[in-house]
Amino acid sequence: MVEKYYIPWVTEEDIKREKTRARELRGSQWWYKKRSAGVCYYCGKKVYPAEITMDHIVPIIRGGKSAKGNIVPACKDCNNRKKYLLPMEWQEYMKSLE
């Protein structure tokens, strides 16, 4: 399934670098504050802060960066369903569930 979303100009090195940046942000006060609110960016549900995951709005494999403007707190369910989708693709997916 990853192959479908593979962007040829995003190299393994780029992915590794962005994952390292994400790990650094995960340890920051900025992320602790985001996580402590315990609200999923996508579904709006209240979740225990320990169960919040870090999601890239534009996935790394699709060219997204590990920057504060591209990272949001998400419940595990939304994060697992979103996978490599772009925001527009995610909105279409959510509409299909209604």
Residue frames as qw, qx, qy, qz and C-alpha x, y, z in Angstrom:
[[0.000, 0.885, 0.465, 0.000, 0.00, 0.00, 0.00],
 [0.342, -0.719, 0.104, 0.596, 2.90, 2.36, 0.64],
 [0.430, 0.020, 0.577, 0.694, 3.93, 2.07, -3.01],
 [0.156, 0.748, 0.589, 0.263, 0.67, 3.76, -4.07],
 [0.179, -0.972, -0.141, 0.057, 1.64, 6.86, -2.12],
 [0.706, -0.283, 0.184, 0.622, 5.35, 6.80, -2.83],
 [0.260, 0.958, -0.024, -0.120, 6.72, 10.11, -4.09],
 [0.878, 0.276, -0.067, 0.385, 9.94, 9.51, -6.06],
 [0.291, 0.687, -0.256, 0.614, 11.68, 12.69, -4.92],
 [0.590, -0.667, 0.283, -0.357, 11.23, 11.80, -1.22],
 [0.560, 0.403, -0.709, 0.145, 14.32, 9.76, -0.44],
 [0.778, -0.359, -0.492, 0.154, 14.93, 7.31, 2.40],
 [0.444, 0.028, -0.313, 0.839, 17.37, 9.88, 3.79],
 [0.228, -0.374, -0.085, -0.895, 14.62, 12.54, 3.79],
 [0.730, -0.436, -0.411, -0.330, 12.26, 10.20, 5.62],
 [0.728, -0.203, -0.459, 0.467, 14.90, 9.29, 8.20],
 [0.228, 0.174, -0.192, 0.938, 15.73, 12.97, 8.80],
 [0.416, -0.408, -0.168, -0.795, 12.08, 13.95, 9.26],
 [0.790, -0.392, -0.466, -0.071, 11.45, 11.04, 11.65],
 [0.572, -0.075, -0.405, 0.709, 14.42, 12.20, 13.72],
 [0.052, -0.273, 0.044, -0.960, 12.98, 15.73, 13.81],
 [0.633, -0.437, -0.370, -0.520, 9.60, 14.31, 14.87],
 [0.752, -0.295, -0.507, 0.300, 11.25, 12.43, 17.75],
 [0.325, 0.065, -0.273, 0.903, 12.91, 15.68, 18.85],
 [0.324, -0.346, -0.132, -0.870, 9.57, 17.52, 18.76],
 [0.714, -0.379, -0.558, -0.188, 7.93, 14.69, 20.70],
 [0.628, -0.281, -0.468, 0.555, 10.20, 15.56, 23.63],
 [0.149, 0.289, -0.034, 0.945, 9.48, 19.29, 23.50],
 [0.107, 0.315, 0.568, -0.753, 7.28, 21.39, 25.77],
 [0.410, 0.209, -0.290, -0.839, 5.31, 22.39, 22.68],
 [0.511, -0.036, -0.795, -0.325, 4.24, 18.77, 22.11],
 [0.201, -0.216, -0.831, 0.471, 3.51, 18.13, 25.79],
 [0.242, 0.281, 0.260, -0.892, 1.15, 21.11, 25.75],
 [0.511, 0.149, -0.503, -0.681, -0.57, 19.90, 22.57],
 [0.464, -0.051, -0.884, -0.035, -0.86, 16.37, 23.92],
 [0.058, -0.139, -0.724, 0.673, -2.07, 17.43, 27.37],
 [0.462, 0.092, -0.023, -0.882, -5.25, 18.92, 25.89],
 [0.349, 0.052, 0.929, -0.114, -6.20, 15.34, 24.96],
 [0.590, 0.583, 0.277, -0.485, -8.26, 16.27, 21.90],
 [0.621, 0.137, 0.632, 0.443, -7.94, 14.54, 18.53],
 [0.019, 0.390, -0.271, -0.880, -7.38, 17.01, 15.69],
 [0.159, -0.030, -0.780, -0.605, -9.47, 14.91, 13.28],
 [0.356, -0.460, -0.781, -0.227, -12.49, 13.63, 15.20],
 [0.216, -0.595, 0.117, -0.765, -12.45, 16.04, 18.15],
 [0.815, -0.423, -0.388, -0.082, -12.85, 13.26, 20.71],
 [0.336, -0.778, 0.451, -0.280, -11.36, 13.62, 24.17],
 [0.899, 0.128, -0.392, 0.147, -8.60, 11.07, 24.68],
 [0.702, -0.653, 0.063, 0.276, -6.25, 10.42, 27.58],
 [0.133, 0.904, -0.366, -0.175, -3.06, 12.38, 26.83],
 [0.444, -0.428, 0.771, 0.158, -1.00, 9.18, 27.04],
 [0.635, 0.323, 0.697, 0.081, -3.08, 7.76, 24.17],
 [0.375, 0.877, -0.009, -0.301, -2.57, 10.75, 21.84],
 [0.776, 0.049, 0.368, 0.510, -0.33, 10.08, 18.86],
 [0.051, -0.642, 0.237, 0.728, 1.65, 12.51, 16.74],
 [0.645, 0.488, 0.563, 0.169, 0.36, 12.79, 13.18],
 [0.192, -0.260, 0.354, 0.877, 1.77, 14.63, 10.19],
 [0.520, 0.583, 0.271, -0.562, -1.06, 16.39, 8.34],
 [0.679, 0.622, -0.345, -0.179, 0.94, 15.97, 5.13],
 [0.943, -0.267, 0.164, 0.112, 2.67, 12.62, 5.66],
 [0.333, -0.673, 0.520, 0.407, 6.46, 12.46, 5.43],
 [0.545, 0.061, 0.755, 0.360, 6.27, 9.92, 2.62],
 [0.364, 0.760, 0.501, 0.197, 4.16, 12.42, 0.65],
 [0.408, 0.522, 0.004, 0.749, 6.68, 15.24, 1.15],
 [0.425, -0.853, -0.165, -0.253, 5.52, 16.58, 4.53],
 [0.340, 0.495, -0.526, 0.603, 7.94, 17.94, 7.10],
 [0.575, -0.472, -0.591, 0.311, 8.28, 17.45, 10.84],
 [0.108, 0.256, -0.121, 0.953, 7.42, 21.03, 11.67],
 [0.123, 0.252, 0.654, -0.703, 5.00, 22.43, 14.23],
 [0.465, 0.323, -0.055, -0.822, 2.61, 23.56, 11.50],
 [0.614, 0.203, -0.640, -0.414, 2.38, 20.05, 10.06],
 [0.337, -0.019, -0.903, 0.264, 2.09, 18.02, 13.26],
 [0.538, -0.386, -0.011, -0.749, -1.13, 17.52, 15.18],
 [0.299, -0.153, 0.859, -0.386, -2.36, 15.34, 18.05],
 [0.655, 0.041, -0.473, -0.589, -4.55, 12.45, 16.89],
 [0.792, -0.238, 0.456, -0.328, -6.27, 9.52, 18.53],
 [0.350, -0.289, 0.851, 0.263, -4.83, 6.16, 17.54],
 [0.559, 0.465, 0.684, -0.059, -7.96, 5.25, 15.59],
 [0.394, 0.891, 0.058, -0.219, -7.84, 8.34, 13.35],
 [0.098, -0.739, 0.601, 0.287, -4.07, 8.11, 12.93],
 [0.468, -0.085, 0.864, 0.163, -4.31, 4.46, 11.86],
 [0.539, 0.622, 0.565, -0.054, -7.15, 5.15, 9.42],
 [0.223, 0.922, -0.101, -0.299, -5.52, 8.25, 7.93],
 [0.858, -0.028, 0.311, 0.408, -2.17, 6.57, 7.23],
 [0.447, -0.121, 0.349, 0.815, -0.63, 8.26, 4.15],
 [0.210, 0.751, 0.573, 0.251, -3.63, 10.33, 3.09],
 [0.183, 0.200, -0.001, 0.963, -3.42, 14.03, 2.33],
 [0.196, 0.237, 0.496, -0.812, -5.96, 16.33, 4.02],
 [0.540, 0.230, -0.248, -0.771, -8.23, 16.41, 0.97],
 [0.527, 0.068, -0.824, -0.196, -8.12, 12.61, 0.63],
 [0.120, -0.124, -0.827, 0.536, -8.88, 12.25, 4.35],
 [0.371, 0.227, 0.240, -0.868, -11.91, 14.55, 4.06],
 [0.609, 0.171, -0.520, -0.574, -13.20, 12.49, 1.14],
 [0.396, 0.003, -0.908, 0.139, -12.72, 9.32, 3.17],
 [0.068, 0.180, 0.662, -0.724, -14.60, 10.77, 6.15],
 [0.507, 0.218, -0.058, -0.832, -17.49, 11.88, 3.90],
 [0.553, 0.116, -0.749, -0.347, -17.72, 8.35, 2.50],
 [0.213, -0.085, -0.894, 0.384, -18.40, 7.07, 6.03],
 [0.300, 0.123, 0.330, -0.887, -21.46, 9.30, 6.53]]
